[in-house]
Amino acid sequence: MLEWDQLHQSLERTSNRHRQLFAKFELFSKFVDEQVSAPAFHIKGIVISSNLDQGFFSTTFVGRTLQFRFESVSEENGALVGKVTCYLKKEFPALEYISIGDFRFTGNGQTTLVDPKENDPISIENDLAALYVVLNYIHESLSR
């Protein structure tokens, strides 16, 4: 067991880090919403629903709803990182959530996803990169 002071310090650091990571997730959601809501956006029919108070946002496109859920998780080295899992919501014949995939991200928004052209990690702190990530998950869901 940790000593009292160690326990408080550890939990406070964890809480602060979680808030920092969640702020990145909120920014990710905002960037996607701004991009798909722009009048000039060429792909019509993508709707974003924000449920950030519940830890997720949703996209709806061609009758498919995806939920992008946030959680903070510990890496093997103990560092807390953000994790986003994308679920396809199916309502018939029974409600179920099918995992489409997930990625992790650091406090500076760098993800475990790699740009296939540049071979560099994608950052969700960039509006177009955030949109690129979500569009890829929407595309992947079409085959499920």
N, C-alpha and C positions, 0 to 999 in steps of 0.2 A: 504494500500500500504506500501511496505517496504521503508525505507530510502535509499538514493543513495548508501551509503557504504554497507549496509546490502544486497542490491540487487546484487551488484558486488561480494561480498564475497560468497553469496549463489550460484550464477551462476558459479563462479569459482570452488567452491567445487563440484558442480554437474558435470561440465565438466571434472574435474580431476577423479572423481569416474567413470564416463562413460568410459573414456579412460582405466582405470584400469580394468573394467569389460570386455571391448572389447578385451583387451589383453588376458584375460582368455579364451574368445571365440576363438581367433586366435590360442591359444595353443591347445584348444580342437580340432579344425579343423586339426591342424598339427599332433597331436597324431594319429588321425584316419587315415589320409593320410599315415603316415609312417607305420602304422600297416598293412593296406590293400595292400600297395605297396610292402611290404617285400616279396622277392621270396619264403620264407618258409611259408607264410600265406596260410592256407589250404582251405579257401573259395575263389574260383576263380570267377572272373567276377564282382567284386565290383569296380567301378570307382569313384574317388573323383574329383570334379571340384571346384576349389576355386574361389569365387567371393566376397572375403572379403571386397573389396572396395565398394561393394554394400550391405554389411551386411549379407551375407549368404554364405554357401557352399552347394554343392549338392552331392548326392550319386546316382549312377545308378546301378541297379541290376535287372536282368531278365526282362528288358524292363520297369522297374519302376524307376522314378526319384523322389527323395525326396529332398526337400530344408530345410535346418536347418537355420532359420532366427534369428538373434540377435536383441534385443532391450533392453534398460534399462528402468525399471519401478519403481515407488515408492511403497513401502510397506505401510500398514496402519500406521505404526509408522514414516513414512517419509523417511526411509532409502532407498537408491537407490540400486537395485539388478539387476542382469542380467536375462533376460528371453529368452529362446530358444523355438521357436515353429517349429514343424516339419510338413511340408506340402507335400502331395502327389500331384505331378503335373500330371494332366490329360489333354491331348491335343485333344481328340476326344470325342464327336462330337464338343465340343467347349472347349477352354482353361479354366481350372478352377484349383484352388488349394484347396485341401481337407485337413483340419487339422487332423493330426494323434494324436497329443498331444503336450504338452509343459512341461517345467520344469523351475524352477528358480534356480539361484545360487548366492552365496555370493562372496565377493572379494577374499576369499581364495579357491574358486572353489567348495565349498560344495553345493550340489544340494538338491532339494526337493524330489529327487528319492531315494528310499530305496532298498538296497541290500536284496533280499528275504532270503538269507542264513544267513547273519550276522545281519540283521535288523538294519544296520547302514546306514547313508546317503552316497551316492556315490559322489565322488569328480572327477570333470573333469580335475583336475590337475594330474591325474594318467593316463598313456597311456592306460593300459588295461581297466581301468574303462571307459575311454572315448570311446573306441572301443565297450565295452559292451553296453553302452547307445545307440550308433548308430545302432548296430546290432539288438537290441530289437525293435527300431523303424522300421528298414527294415523288420523285421519279422512281426510286426504288420501291416505294409502296404500290405502285401501279401493277407490279408483277405479283402481288400477294393476294 
